[in-house]
Amino acid sequence: MANTSSAKKADRQNERHRLHNRYYAKTTRNAIRDIRNTTDKAQAEENAPKVFAMIDKLAKIGVIHKNKAANLKSGIAVYINKLA
């Protein structure tokens, strides 16, 4: 339990940030899943830049590591290139 007013404020901020990060991370995971579940190459190529931007934003704000972002983007690109 936080004892000082600054620790209490930090707890409030941490909770807000946690919920914010969780929302954007989950939204991005759903977008990645949607691309990986599609079999239409044109649709996947259309959605890829939006998903790449979402991944880059997560890496920029520190929700995921920059190497994980690169691996996710690479995996999506490989999947899209393999579609017929």
C-alpha positions in Angstrom: 0.0 0.0 0.0 1.3 3.4 -0.9 2.1 5.6 2.0 3.0 9.0 0.5 0.8 11.1 -1.7 3.4 10.9 -4.5 3.3 7.1 -4.3 -0.5 7.1 -4.4 -0.4 9.3 -7.5 2.1 7.0 -9.1 -0.2 4.1 -8.4 -3.1 5.9 -10.1 -0.9 6.8 -13.1 0.4 3.3 -13.4 -3.0 1.8 -13.5 -4.2 4.2 -16.2 -1.1 3.5 -18.3 -1.5 -0.2 -17.8 -5.1 -0.2 -19.1 -4.1 2.1 -22.0 -1.2 -0.2 -23.0 -3.3 -3.3 -22.6 -6.0 -1.9 -24.9 -3.6 -1.0 -27.7 -1.6 -4.2 -27.4 -4.8 -6.3 -27.6 -6.1 -4.3 -30.5 -2.9 -4.8 -32.4 -2.9 -8.5 -31.6 -6.4 -8.8 -33.1 -5.3 -6.9 -36.2 -2.3 -9.3 -36.6 -4.6 -12.3 -36.2 -7.0 -11.0 -38.8 -4.2 -10.6 -41.3 -2.8 -14.0 -40.6 -6.3 -15.6 -40.9 -7.1 -14.0 -44.3 -6.5 -15.9 -47.6 -7.0 -12.8 -49.8 -3.6 -11.3 -50.7 -5.1 -8.0 -51.9 -6.9 -7.5 -48.6 -3.9 -8.5 -46.6 -1.7 -6.0 -48.5 -4.2 -3.3 -48.0 -4.3 -3.8 -44.2 -0.6 -4.4 -43.7 0.5 -0.7 -43.5 -2.1 0.0 -40.8 -1.0 -3.0 -38.8 2.7 -2.1 -39.3 2.0 1.4 -38.0 0.2 -0.1 -34.9 3.2 -2.3 -34.2 5.6 0.6 -34.6 3.6 2.7 -32.2 3.7 -0.1 -29.6 7.5 -0.3 -29.9 7.8 3.4 -29.8 5.9 3.8 -26.6 7.7 0.8 -25.0 4.8 -1.7 -24.8 6.8 -4.2 -26.9 10.5 -4.4 -27.7 11.7 -3.0 -31.0 13.1 -6.4 -32.0 9.7 -8.0 -31.3 8.1 -5.4 -33.5 10.6 -6.2 -36.3 9.9 -9.9 -35.9 6.2 -9.4 -36.1 6.4 -7.2 -39.1 8.8 -9.6 -40.9 6.5 -12.6 -40.1 3.5 -10.7 -41.5 5.4 -9.8 -44.7 6.5 -13.4 -45.2 2.9 -14.6 -44.8 1.6 -12.0 -47.3 4.3 -12.9 -49.8 3.4 -16.6 -49.6 -0.3 -15.9 -50.4 -1.3 -16.8 -53.9 
